[in-house]
C-alpha cells in the first residue's frame, strides 16, 4: 500500500479567530479530560484505529490497556493534554503532546497526536471546537504546532488548513 501523509505546521496565530466559525459551534462543552474519562476515550481511540485505512491494527484488550496507560500520562505531565467534547457522554477527543526533536532546536514544538469525532457527530463543528481549544492551550507552551493527517482524509485536511495549518512535509510509506 502507498501512503501519503501530510504534516501540517507553522500555525498562523490569527487563523482560528479570523476563520468563519458559526455561532452554533460554540454550544459544545469542551473541557480537559480527567481520569474518569479514560475508559470512554480509550473506546473512541479503538474506533479511530479501526477506521484508519492504513493501520493494520487489532484493538484487543491488551492494546487498549497499553493505550489507556499512555493516555493517562497526558493527564499528569506538563505539556501534555487531552480535550473532550462532553455532550451527553464523550463523543470526541483531541490529544496533544510535546514534539520530540531529532536534532537540538530552540523551537518548542507541540504535536496533535489524535483528533477523533464519532461518525454521527461529524460535520457539526465539534472537531473545529476541539482544535480551537487545543491551539489556544498549546500556543502558551509551544512555538510551533504540528500534526499528521492521512492524505485521503480530505475533510480533515480542509479543517486543518482553514485553521491556519499549512503543508510542511510528506511521509511516504512503502510496503
N, C-alpha and C positions, 0 to 999 in steps of 0.2 A: 504494500500500500504506500502511496506517495502522500505525505502530509506536508502541507504548507501552513505554518502558523505565523502569526504576526505578533511581534511585541510592540506595543504602543507606549510611547513615553513622552517626556517633555510637556507636561501639562501646562496649558495656558491658565494662569491663575484666575482669570475672569470668565472663563468659558462656562462654568457651571451657572454662575449668576447671570450671564448675558444670554444664555441659550433659552429658547422658549420652553418653559415648564408650566403646563396648565395648572390652574388652581386645584383641580381635583387630585393632583399628585400629593399635595401636602396633607391630605387627610390620613395618610398612613402613619402608623405608630412605629417609628424606627427607634430602636434602643440598643444599648450594649447588651450582649449576651451574658448570662450568668450560668453558674454550674448546673442548675436545674434544667437548663435548655439543651444540654449536651446530647441527650438521647434523641430529641427531635431534630437537632442539627445533623447528627450522625445519620439518621434515616434520610434526610434531604440529600446529604452528601452521597449516600449509596445510590439514590435515584439519579443524581447527577452523573455518577460514574457509569451507571447502566445506559444512560442516554448518549454518552460521548462515543461517537462513531469510531474513533481511533484508539480507544482504550480496550485492550483485551484484559478484562478485569472481572474477578468474581468477588462480589461484595458479600462474602460469607461473614459469619460472626467474628472470626479471628481478625479479618481485615477491618471490620467496623470497630472492634475493640482497640486496635492499634491506632486508627484514625481518631477515635474519641480521646485517647491519651494525647495525641498530637494537638488536637483542638483545645484540650484543657490548658495546654501551655500558653495558648493565645489569650487566655483569661488571666494569666498570672504574670507574664513577663512584660517588661517595659517595651513599648514599640510594637507590640502585637495587639490585635483586636479582632473581635467578631461582632458584627452588627446583625440584628434580626428584624424582620417585619413581624409584628405580633398583632395580627388581626384575627381574632377567634382561633388562636393557635398559630404557631410559626409556619409561614408558608414561603419564606425566602431568607437567605443569609448571604453575607459577604464576609470574607476573611482576609486580613492583611497582615503583613509581617515585614521586618527589615529585609532588604535585598542584600545578600552576601556578595561582596565584590571579589572577583577573581584576582584583581590587582589592587594595590593600595590606591585609594582615591579619597579625596576630600569631599566628594559629593555624597550626601546621605540619601540613599535610595530606599524607597518603600515599594513593596510588591503586593498587588492584589492577587491572591492565590486562587480564590474561589468566589464566584458570584452565581447563585442559583436561585431561580424562582420556579415554583411548581407550575406545570403547564397550564393549569386552569386559571392561574393568576397573572400570566404573562400579558404584556402589552397594556398593562393598567397603570404603569408609572412606578411600580414598586422597585424595579431594578434601578431606575434613574434616581429614585429617592435614596436607596441604599448607597449608590455610587456618590451622590452629592454629599451625604453624611460622612462617608469614608474619606473623601477628598478633603473635606473641612478638617477632620481629625488628623489626617496624615500630613497636611501642609504645616502643622505645628511641629512636626518631628523630622520631616524629610524635605530635601531639595528637589527631588525628582520622584515621580510615581510611575511604576511600570506594571504592565500586566501582559498576559499572553492569551491569545484567542485563536480558536480554530478558524482557518481561512474560509471554511464553508458556512460559518455562523454569521451570516450577513446582518441579521438583526442586532446581534451583539456588537459587531464592528460599527454599525451605524450609531448605536448608543454611545460607544466609547468615543468615536470621532466627534459626535455632537457635544460631548462633554469636554472636548479640548485635547484629547489624546491624539497623537499622530503616529504614523508608521515609523518604526525605528529600526527593526531588523526582521528577517525572515528565518524561520527554522525549517530545515528540510529533513525529512525522515526517510531513510532507506530501509527497505525490508527485503 
